[in-house]
Amino acid sequence: MANLFITIVSTKKMLNGKHKVRIAVSHNLATRYIPTNIIIDAENEFKNGKVVKRPDKDILNARLKKIYDMYYERCMKIEYANTLTCTQLIKYCIFAESR
């Protein structure tokens, strides 16, 4: 069973100092990240899986929830998920829409 959560990875800061919000997928003792198109200016604008301290935080959190729900649904539809590695699971979830 995979666990998904919304996070930022402080070690993967962009060159301009901003951060991409990512969907973390933890599965079979491994964690991999799916980057989203949502970018925040600093680490203090993100707390407990939510964007904070921004005027557009409600819009960004709604978009993140929609992205999270999409990946969660895709992961839950896989009947044989326990046989996949974390990397395989992410690839399946990302490319599921093109199938």
Backbone as XML, in Angstrom:
<?xml version="1.0"?>
<chain id="A" units="angstrom">
  <residue number="1" name="MET">
    <atom name="N" x="0.832" y="-1.174" z="0.000"/>
    <atom name="CA" x="0.000" y="0.000" z="0.000"/>
    <atom name="C" x="0.881" y="1.243" z="0.000"/>
  </residue>
  <residue number="2" name="ALA">
    <atom name="N" x="0.647" y="2.118" z="-0.918"/>
    <atom name="CA" x="1.441" y="3.335" z="-1.046"/>
    <atom name="C" x="0.850" y="4.448" z="-0.184"/>
  </residue>
  <residue number="3" name="ASN">
    <atom name="N" x="1.722" y="5.265" z="0.363"/>
    <atom name="CA" x="1.310" y="6.459" z="1.100"/>
    <atom name="C" x="1.713" y="7.671" z="0.287"/>
  </residue>
  <residue number="4" name="LEU">
    <atom name="N" x="0.793" y="8.593" z="0.099"/>
    <atom name="CA" x="1.071" y="9.810" z="-0.644"/>
    <atom name="C" x="0.913" y="11.007" z="0.282"/>
  </residue>
  <residue number="5" name="PHE">
    <atom name="N" x="1.786" y="11.988" z="0.119"/>
    <atom name="CA" x="1.638" y="13.229" z="0.861"/>
    <atom name="C" x="2.296" y="14.361" z="0.089"/>
  </residue>
  <residue number="6" name="ILE">
    <atom name="N" x="1.852" y="15.563" z="0.385"/>
    <atom name="CA" x="2.337" y="16.765" z="-0.297"/>
    <atom name="C" x="3.502" y="17.322" z="0.509"/>
  </residue>
  <residue number="7" name="THR">
    <atom name="N" x="4.595" y="17.661" z="-0.180"/>
    <atom name="CA" x="5.789" y="18.118" z="0.523"/>
    <atom name="C" x="6.656" y="18.992" z="-0.378"/>
  </residue>
  <residue number="8" name="ILE">
    <atom name="N" x="7.665" y="19.581" z="0.223"/>
    <atom name="CA" x="8.751" y="20.190" z="-0.538"/>
    <atom name="C" x="10.033" y="19.491" z="-0.091"/>
  </residue>
  <residue number="9" name="VAL">
    <atom name="N" x="11.014" y="19.471" z="-0.960"/>
    <atom name="CA" x="12.302" y="18.868" z="-0.632"/>
    <atom name="C" x="13.314" y="20.009" z="-0.586"/>
  </residue>
  <residue number="10" name="SER">
    <atom name="N" x="13.742" y="20.343" z="0.624"/>
    <atom name="CA" x="14.604" y="21.515" z="0.786"/>
    <atom name="C" x="15.949" y="21.358" z="0.085"/>
  </residue>
  <residue number="11" name="THR">
    <atom name="N" x="16.400" y="20.132" z="-0.136"/>
    <atom name="CA" x="17.674" y="19.925" z="-0.823"/>
    <atom name="C" x="17.548" y="20.069" z="-2.336"/>
  </residue>
  <residue number="12" name="LYS">
    <atom name="N" x="16.331" y="20.119" z="-2.839"/>
    <atom name="CA" x="16.119" y="20.268" z="-4.281"/>
    <atom name="C" x="15.597" y="21.666" z="-4.606"/>
  </residue>
  <residue number="13" name="LYS">
    <atom name="N" x="16.240" y="22.651" z="-4.031"/>
    <atom name="CA" x="15.871" y="24.038" z="-4.273"/>
    <atom name="C" x="16.240" y="24.418" z="-5.703"/>
  </residue>
  <residue number="14" name="MET">
    <atom name="N" x="15.387" y="25.204" z="-6.336"/>
    <atom name="CA" x="15.658" y="25.653" z="-7.702"/>
    <atom name="C" x="16.792" y="26.681" z="-7.680"/>
  </residue>
  <residue number="15" name="LEU">
    <atom name="N" x="17.375" y="26.954" z="-8.831"/>
    <atom name="CA" x="18.503" y="27.886" z="-8.904"/>
    <atom name="C" x="18.139" y="29.290" z="-8.428"/>
  </residue>
  <residue number="16" name="ASN">
    <atom name="N" x="16.881" y="29.678" z="-8.602"/>
    <atom name="CA" x="16.453" y="31.012" z="-8.180"/>
    <atom name="C" x="16.025" y="31.046" z="-6.708"/>
  </residue>
  <residue number="17" name="GLY">
    <atom name="N" x="16.218" y="29.944" z="-5.978"/>
    <atom name="CA" x="15.904" y="29.899" z="-4.556"/>
    <atom name="C" x="14.482" y="29.479" z="-4.237"/>
  </residue>
  <residue number="18" name="LYS">
    <atom name="N" x="13.671" y="29.265" z="-5.243"/>
    <atom name="CA" x="12.283" y="28.860" z="-5.023"/>
    <atom name="C" x="12.201" y="27.341" z="-4.901"/>
  </residue>
  <residue number="19" name="HIS">
    <atom name="N" x="11.031" y="26.854" z="-4.518"/>
    <atom name="CA" x="10.821" y="25.422" z="-4.314"/>
    <atom name="C" x="9.624" y="24.935" z="-5.112"/>
  </residue>
  <residue number="20" name="LYS">
    <atom name="N" x="9.758" y="23.747" z="-5.703"/>
    <atom name="CA" x="8.620" y="23.079" z="-6.329"/>
    <atom name="C" x="7.923" y="22.252" z="-5.265"/>
  </residue>
  <residue number="21" name="VAL">
    <atom name="N" x="6.612" y="22.322" z="-5.249"/>
    <atom name="CA" x="5.850" y="21.458" z="-4.355"/>
    <atom name="C" x="5.755" y="20.100" z="-5.037"/>
  </residue>
  <residue number="22" name="ARG">
    <atom name="N" x="5.932" y="19.036" z="-4.267"/>
    <atom name="CA" x="5.975" y="17.683" z="-4.826"/>
    <atom name="C" x="4.986" y="16.773" z="-4.102"/>
  </residue>
  <residue number="23" name="ILE">
    <atom name="N" x="4.601" y="15.717" z="-4.806"/>
    <atom name="CA" x="3.812" y="14.654" z="-4.199"/>
    <atom name="C" x="4.796" y="13.541" z="-3.855"/>
  </residue>
  <residue number="24" name="ALA">
    <atom name="N" x="4.948" y="13.249" z="-2.580"/>
    <atom name="CA" x="5.842" y="12.176" z="-2.148"/>
    <atom name="C" x="5.059" y="10.872" z="-2.132"/>
  </residue>
  <residue number="25" name="VAL">
    <atom name="N" x="5.664" y="9.838" z="-2.693"/>
    <atom name="CA" x="5.057" y="8.507" z="-2.712"/>
    <atom name="C" x="5.989" y="7.580" z="-1.942"/>
  </residue>
  <residue number="26" name="SER">
    <atom name="N" x="5.490" y="7.046" z="-0.848"/>
    <atom name="CA" x="6.246" y="6.116" z="-0.020"/>
    <atom name="C" x="5.648" y="4.732" z="-0.211"/>
  </residue>
  <residue number="27" name="HIS">
    <atom name="N" x="6.487" y="3.792" z="-0.674"/>
    <atom name="CA" x="5.990" y="2.459" z="-1.008"/>
    <atom name="C" x="7.138" y="1.460" z="-0.913"/>
  </residue>
  <residue number="28" name="ASN">
    <atom name="N" x="6.902" y="0.344" z="-0.255"/>
    <atom name="CA" x="7.911" y="-0.715" z="-0.106"/>
    <atom name="C" x="9.254" y="-0.178" z="0.389"/>
  </residue>
  <residue number="29" name="LEU">
    <atom name="N" x="9.218" y="0.590" z="1.454"/>
    <atom name="CA" x="10.408" y="1.137" z="2.116"/>
    <atom name="C" x="11.211" y="2.105" z="1.248"/>
  </residue>
  <residue number="30" name="ALA">
    <atom name="N" x="10.600" y="2.680" z="0.241"/>
    <atom name="CA" x="11.266" y="3.672" z="-0.613"/>
    <atom name="C" x="10.344" y="4.877" z="-0.775"/>
  </residue>
  <residue number="31" name="THR">
    <atom name="N" x="10.935" y="6.028" z="-1.001"/>
    <atom name="CA" x="10.164" y="7.249" z="-1.232"/>
    <atom name="C" x="10.658" y="7.903" z="-2.504"/>
  </residue>
  <residue number="32" name="ARG">
    <atom name="N" x="9.738" y="8.247" z="-3.365"/>
    <atom name="CA" x="10.038" y="8.957" z="-4.606"/>
    <atom name="C" x="9.104" y="10.161" z="-4.680"/>
  </residue>
  <residue number="33" name="TYR">
    <atom name="N" x="9.475" y="11.127" z="-5.506"/>
    <atom name="CA" x="8.737" y="12.382" z="-5.569"/>
    <atom name="C" x="8.238" y="12.661" z="-6.980"/>
  </residue>
  <residue number="34" name="ILE">
    <atom name="N" x="7.008" y="13.144" z="-7.058"/>
    <atom name="CA" x="6.424" y="13.582" z="-8.322"/>
    <atom name="C" x="6.341" y="15.103" z="-8.254"/>
  </residue>
  <residue number="35" name="PRO">
    <atom name="N" x="7.098" y="15.814" z="-9.086"/>
    <atom name="CA" x="7.030" y="17.279" z="-9.040"/>
    <atom name="C" x="5.714" y="17.791" z="-9.611"/>
  </residue>
  <residue number="36" name="THR">
    <atom name="N" x="5.231" y="18.878" z="-9.047"/>
    <atom name="CA" x="4.035" y="19.539" z="-9.568"/>
    <atom name="C" x="4.470" y="20.837" z="-10.237"/>
  </residue>
  <residue number="37" name="ASN">
    <atom name="N" x="3.530" y="21.536" z="-10.812"/>
    <atom name="CA" x="3.842" y="22.815" z="-11.448"/>
    <atom name="C" x="3.671" y="23.982" z="-10.483"/>
  </residue>
  <residue number="38" name="ILE">
    <atom name="N" x="3.475" y="23.705" z="-9.215"/>
    <atom name="CA" x="3.279" y="24.755" z="-8.214"/>
    <atom name="C" x="4.620" y="25.089" z="-7.576"/>
  </residue>
  <residue number="39" name="ILE">
    <atom name="N" x="4.957" y="26.364" z="-7.609"/>
    <atom name="CA" x="6.244" y="26.839" z="-7.100"/>
    <atom name="C" x="5.984" y="27.870" z="-6.011"/>
  </residue>
  <residue number="40" name="ILE">
    <atom name="N" x="6.691" y="27.720" z="-4.895"/>
    <atom name="CA" x="6.589" y="28.697" z="-3.814"/>
    <atom name="C" x="7.931" y="29.411" z="-3.672"/>
  </residue>
  <residue number="41" name="ASP">
    <atom name="N" x="7.887" y="30.598" z="-3.093"/>
    <atom name="CA" x="9.079" y="31.438" z="-3.020"/>
    <atom name="C" x="10.062" y="31.023" z="-1.924"/>
  </residue>
  <residue number="42" name="ALA">
    <atom name="N" x="9.551" y="30.510" z="-0.802"/>
    <atom name="CA" x="10.430" y="30.165" z="0.313"/>
    <atom name="C" x="9.844" y="28.997" z="1.100"/>
  </residue>
  <residue number="43" name="GLU">
    <atom name="N" x="10.702" y="28.356" z="1.889"/>
    <atom name="CA" x="10.261" y="27.211" z="2.693"/>
    <atom name="C" x="9.207" y="27.596" z="3.718"/>
  </residue>
  <residue number="44" name="ASN">
    <atom name="N" x="9.265" y="28.831" z="4.217"/>
    <atom name="CA" x="8.300" y="29.230" z="5.242"/>
    <atom name="C" x="6.895" y="29.462" z="4.678"/>
  </residue>
  <residue number="45" name="GLU">
    <atom name="N" x="6.724" y="29.336" z="3.374"/>
    <atom name="CA" x="5.397" y="29.435" z="2.763"/>
    <atom name="C" x="4.711" y="28.077" z="2.691"/>
  </residue>
  <residue number="46" name="PHE">
    <atom name="N" x="5.316" y="27.056" z="3.282"/>
    <atom name="CA" x="4.764" y="25.701" z="3.239"/>
    <atom name="C" x="4.847" y="25.093" z="4.626"/>
  </residue>
  <residue number="47" name="LYS">
    <atom name="N" x="3.718" y="24.552" z="5.098"/>
    <atom name="CA" x="3.698" y="23.950" z="6.427"/>
    <atom name="C" x="2.643" y="22.853" z="6.481"/>
  </residue>
  <residue number="48" name="ASN">
    <atom name="N" x="3.037" y="21.674" z="6.945"/>
    <atom name="CA" x="2.125" y="20.540" z="7.135"/>
    <atom name="C" x="1.319" y="20.200" z="5.888"/>
  </residue>
  <residue number="49" name="GLY">
    <atom name="N" x="1.968" y="20.200" z="4.749"/>
    <atom name="CA" x="1.297" y="19.808" z="3.513"/>
    <atom name="C" x="0.416" y="20.871" z="2.895"/>
  </residue>
  <residue number="50" name="LYS">
    <atom name="N" x="0.526" y="22.101" z="3.364"/>
    <atom name="CA" x="-0.306" y="23.183" z="2.835"/>
    <atom name="C" x="0.540" y="24.425" z="2.583"/>
  </residue>
  <residue number="51" name="VAL">
    <atom name="N" x="0.114" y="25.207" z="1.600"/>
    <atom name="CA" x="0.750" y="26.485" z="1.317"/>
    <atom name="C" x="0.170" y="27.508" z="2.291"/>
  </residue>
  <residue number="52" name="VAL">
    <atom name="N" x="1.039" y="28.273" z="2.939"/>
    <atom name="CA" x="0.621" y="29.292" z="3.905"/>
    <atom name="C" x="1.357" y="30.594" z="3.609"/>
  </residue>
  <residue number="53" name="LYS">
    <atom name="N" x="0.936" y="31.655" z="4.243"/>
    <atom name="CA" x="1.599" y="32.967" z="4.170"/>
    <atom name="C" x="1.726" y="33.499" z="2.747"/>
  </residue>
  <residue number="54" name="ARG">
    <atom name="N" x="0.698" y="33.267" z="1.932"/>
    <atom name="CA" x="0.664" y="33.800" z="0.572"/>
    <atom name="C" x="-0.750" y="34.279" z="0.297"/>
  </residue>
  <residue number="55" name="PRO">
    <atom name="N" x="-0.896" y="35.335" z="-0.480"/>
    <atom name="CA" x="-2.255" y="35.798" z="-0.795"/>
    <atom name="C" x="-3.044" y="34.811" z="-1.653"/>
  </residue>
  <residue number="56" name="ASP">
    <atom name="N" x="-2.353" y="33.979" z="-2.429"/>
    <atom name="CA" x="-3.029" y="33.012" z="-3.299"/>
    <atom name="C" x="-3.019" y="31.596" z="-2.720"/>
  </residue>
  <residue number="57" name="LYS">
    <atom name="N" x="-2.884" y="31.485" z="-1.400"/>
    <atom name="CA" x="-2.759" y="30.166" z="-0.763"/>
    <atom name="C" x="-3.980" y="29.282" z="-0.980"/>
  </residue>
  <residue number="58" name="ASP">
    <atom name="N" x="-5.177" y="29.851" z="-0.978"/>
    <atom name="CA" x="-6.387" y="29.038" z="-1.156"/>
    <atom name="C" x="-6.442" y="28.410" z="-2.542"/>
  </residue>
  <residue number="59" name="ILE">
    <atom name="N" x="-6.076" y="29.179" z="-3.544"/>
    <atom name="CA" x="-6.072" y="28.669" z="-4.920"/>
    <atom name="C" x="-5.011" y="27.580" z="-5.073"/>
  </residue>
  <residue number="60" name="LEU">
    <atom name="N" x="-3.814" y="27.834" z="-4.554"/>
    <atom name="CA" x="-2.732" y="26.850" z="-4.662"/>
    <atom name="C" x="-3.066" y="25.567" z="-3.910"/>
  </residue>
  <residue number="61" name="ASN">
    <atom name="N" x="-3.660" y="25.685" z="-2.722"/>
    <atom name="CA" x="-4.030" y="24.489" z="-1.964"/>
    <atom name="C" x="-5.120" y="23.691" z="-2.671"/>
  </residue>
  <residue number="62" name="ALA">
    <atom name="N" x="-6.047" y="24.370" z="-3.328"/>
    <atom name="CA" x="-7.091" y="23.667" z="-4.089"/>
    <atom name="C" x="-6.470" y="22.923" z="-5.272"/>
  </residue>
  <residue number="63" name="ARG">
    <atom name="N" x="-5.524" y="23.565" z="-5.950"/>
    <atom name="CA" x="-4.849" y="22.903" z="-7.071"/>
    <atom name="C" x="-4.040" y="21.701" z="-6.595"/>
  </residue>
  <residue number="64" name="LEU">
    <atom name="N" x="-3.346" y="21.856" z="-5.464"/>
    <atom name="CA" x="-2.576" y="20.746" z="-4.905"/>
    <atom name="C" x="-3.480" y="19.586" z="-4.512"/>
  </residue>
  <residue number="65" name="LYS">
    <atom name="N" x="-4.616" y="19.889" z="-3.922"/>
    <atom name="CA" x="-5.565" y="18.837" z="-3.536"/>
    <atom name="C" x="-6.062" y="18.082" z="-4.760"/>
  </residue>
  <residue number="66" name="LYS">
    <atom name="N" x="-6.318" y="18.802" z="-5.839"/>
    <atom name="CA" x="-6.783" y="18.167" z="-7.070"/>
    <atom name="C" x="-5.699" y="17.245" z="-7.648"/>
  </residue>
  <residue number="67" name="ILE">
    <atom name="N" x="-4.457" y="17.708" z="-7.655"/>
    <atom name="CA" x="-3.342" y="16.900" z="-8.154"/>
    <atom name="C" x="-3.141" y="15.676" z="-7.266"/>
  </residue>
  <residue number="68" name="TYR">
    <atom name="N" x="-3.169" y="15.894" z="-5.958"/>
    <atom name="CA" x="-3.014" y="14.791" z="-5.006"/>
    <atom name="C" x="-4.103" y="13.743" z="-5.214"/>
  </residue>
  <residue number="69" name="ASP">
    <atom name="N" x="-5.349" y="14.183" z="-5.317"/>
    <atom name="CA" x="-6.472" y="13.256" z="-5.502"/>
    <atom name="C" x="-6.330" y="12.446" z="-6.787"/>
  </residue>
  <residue number="70" name="MET">
    <atom name="N" x="-5.846" y="13.091" z="-7.851"/>
    <atom name="CA" x="-5.665" y="12.399" z="-9.122"/>
    <atom name="C" x="-4.661" y="11.245" z="-8.963"/>
  </residue>
  <residue number="71" name="TYR">
    <atom name="N" x="-3.501" y="11.525" z="-8.359"/>
    <atom name="CA" x="-2.491" y="10.485" z="-8.174"/>
    <atom name="C" x="-2.956" y="9.421" z="-7.179"/>
  </residue>
  <residue number="72" name="TYR">
    <atom name="N" x="-3.671" y="9.823" z="-6.144"/>
    <atom name="CA" x="-4.175" y="8.861" z="-5.168"/>
    <atom name="C" x="-5.142" y="7.881" z="-5.830"/>
  </residue>
  <residue number="73" name="GLU">
    <atom name="N" x="-6.057" y="8.400" z="-6.632"/>
    <atom name="CA" x="-7.013" y="7.532" z="-7.334"/>
    <atom name="C" x="-6.293" y="6.560" z="-8.266"/>
  </residue>
  <residue number="74" name="ARG">
    <atom name="N" x="-5.306" y="7.051" z="-8.974"/>
    <atom name="CA" x="-4.550" y="6.178" z="-9.882"/>
    <atom name="C" x="-3.834" y="5.073" z="-9.118"/>
  </residue>
  <residue number="75" name="CYS">
    <atom name="N" x="-3.249" y="5.405" z="-7.978"/>
    <atom name="CA" x="-2.547" y="4.394" z="-7.179"/>
    <atom name="C" x="-3.515" y="3.363" z="-6.618"/>
  </residue>
  <residue number="76" name="MET">
    <atom name="N" x="-4.682" y="3.799" z="-6.198"/>
    <atom name="CA" x="-5.643" y="2.879" z="-5.603"/>
    <atom name="C" x="-6.270" y="1.942" z="-6.634"/>
  </residue>
  <residue number="77" name="LYS">
    <atom name="N" x="-6.252" y="2.321" z="-7.900"/>
    <atom name="CA" x="-6.829" y="1.483" z="-8.948"/>
    <atom name="C" x="-5.913" y="0.327" z="-9.350"/>
  </residue>
  <residue number="78" name="ILE">
    <atom name="N" x="-4.667" y="0.376" z="-8.952"/>
    <atom name="CA" x="-3.711" y="-0.673" z="-9.321"/>
    <atom name="C" x="-3.913" y="-1.865" z="-8.389"/>
  </residue>
  <residue number="79" name="GLU">
    <atom name="N" x="-4.353" y="-2.970" z="-8.946"/>
    <atom name="CA" x="-4.643" y="-4.155" z="-8.138"/>
    <atom name="C" x="-3.376" y="-4.855" z="-7.656"/>
  </residue>
  <residue number="80" name="TYR">
    <atom name="N" x="-2.313" y="-4.766" z="-8.404"/>
    <atom name="CA" x="-1.073" y="-5.481" z="-8.092"/>
    <atom name="C" x="0.014" y="-4.526" z="-7.602"/>
  </residue>
  <residue number="81" name="ALA">
    <atom name="N" x="-0.361" y="-3.457" z="-6.927"/>
    <atom name="CA" x="0.592" y="-2.427" z="-6.501"/>
    <atom name="C" x="1.665" y="-2.975" z="-5.566"/>
  </residue>
  <residue number="82" name="ASN">
    <atom name="N" x="1.338" y="-3.949" z="-4.758"/>
    <atom name="CA" x="2.322" y="-4.484" z="-3.810"/>
    <atom name="C" x="3.480" y="-5.192" z="-4.498"/>
  </residue>
  <residue number="83" name="THR">
    <atom name="N" x="3.299" y="-5.588" z="-5.747"/>
    <atom name="CA" x="4.378" y="-6.257" z="-6.473"/>
    <atom name="C" x="5.292" y="-5.269" z="-7.189"/>
  </residue>
  <residue number="84" name="LEU">
    <atom name="N" x="4.922" y="-4.004" z="-7.221"/>
    <atom name="CA" x="5.709" y="-2.986" z="-7.919"/>
    <atom name="C" x="6.691" y="-2.314" z="-6.972"/>
  </residue>
  <residue number="85" name="THR">
    <atom name="N" x="7.784" y="-1.815" z="-7.535"/>
    <atom name="CA" x="8.675" y="-0.964" z="-6.759"/>
    <atom name="C" x="8.066" y="0.431" z="-6.718"/>
  </residue>
  <residue number="86" name="CYS">
    <atom name="N" x="8.615" y="1.275" z="-5.883"/>
    <atom name="CA" x="8.108" y="2.642" z="-5.778"/>
    <atom name="C" x="8.265" y="3.382" z="-7.105"/>
  </residue>
  <residue number="87" name="THR">
    <atom name="N" x="9.389" y="3.205" z="-7.761"/>
    <atom name="CA" x="9.634" y="3.850" z="-9.052"/>
    <atom name="C" x="8.651" y="3.367" z="-10.103"/>
  </residue>
  <residue number="88" name="GLN">
    <atom name="N" x="8.390" y="2.067" z="-10.142"/>
    <atom name="CA" x="7.424" y="1.529" z="-11.100"/>
    <atom name="C" x="6.020" y="2.055" z="-10.827"/>
  </residue>
  <residue number="89" name="LEU">
    <atom name="N" x="5.671" y="2.157" z="-9.560"/>
    <atom name="CA" x="4.356" y="2.665" z="-9.185"/>
    <atom name="C" x="4.174" y="4.107" z="-9.650"/>
  </residue>
  <residue number="90" name="ILE">
    <atom name="N" x="5.199" y="4.922" z="-9.454"/>
    <atom name="CA" x="5.123" y="6.319" z="-9.884"/>
    <atom name="C" x="5.009" y="6.413" z="-11.396"/>
  </residue>
  <residue number="91" name="LYS">
    <atom name="N" x="5.808" y="5.645" z="-12.104"/>
    <atom name="CA" x="5.730" y="5.671" z="-13.571"/>
    <atom name="C" x="4.345" y="5.268" z="-14.045"/>
  </residue>
  <residue number="92" name="TYR">
    <atom name="N" x="3.774" y="4.256" z="-13.415"/>
    <atom name="CA" x="2.430" y="3.818" z="-13.788"/>
    <atom name="C" x="1.414" y="4.935" z="-13.531"/>
  </residue>
  <residue number="93" name="CYS">
    <atom name="N" x="1.525" y="5.594" z="-12.383"/>
    <atom name="CA" x="0.578" y="6.659" z="-12.036"/>
    <atom name="C" x="0.718" y="7.872" z="-12.949"/>
  </residue>
  <residue number="94" name="ILE">
    <atom name="N" x="1.940" y="8.212" z="-13.307"/>
    <atom name="CA" x="2.162" y="9.379" z="-14.164"/>
    <atom name="C" x="1.655" y="9.122" z="-15.574"/>
  </residue>
  <residue number="95" name="PHE">
    <atom name="N" x="1.934" y="7.939" z="-16.093"/>
    <atom name="CA" x="1.579" y="7.655" z="-17.479"/>
    <atom name="C" x="0.234" y="6.958" z="-17.633"/>
  </residue>
  <residue number="96" name="ALA">
    <atom name="N" x="-0.525" y="6.826" z="-16.569"/>
    <atom name="CA" x="-1.830" y="6.154" z="-16.631"/>
    <atom name="C" x="-2.812" y="6.901" z="-17.520"/>
  </residue>
  <residue number="97" name="GLU">
    <atom name="N" x="-2.707" y="8.229" z="-17.573"/>
    <atom name="CA" x="-3.650" y="8.999" z="-18.378"/>
    <atom name="C" x="-3.421" y="8.820" z="-19.873"/>
  </residue>
  <residue number="98" name="SER">
    <atom name="N" x="-2.223" y="8.423" z="-20.276"/>
    <atom name="CA" x="-1.953" y="8.252" z="-21.704"/>
    <atom name="C" x="-2.364" y="6.871" z="-22.202"/>
  </residue>
  <residue number="99" name="ARG">
    <atom name="N" x="-2.805" y="6.002" z="-21.296"/>
    <atom name="CA" x="-3.212" y="4.645" z="-21.688"/>
    <atom name="C" x="-4.654" y="4.616" z="-22.087"/>
  </residue>
</chain>
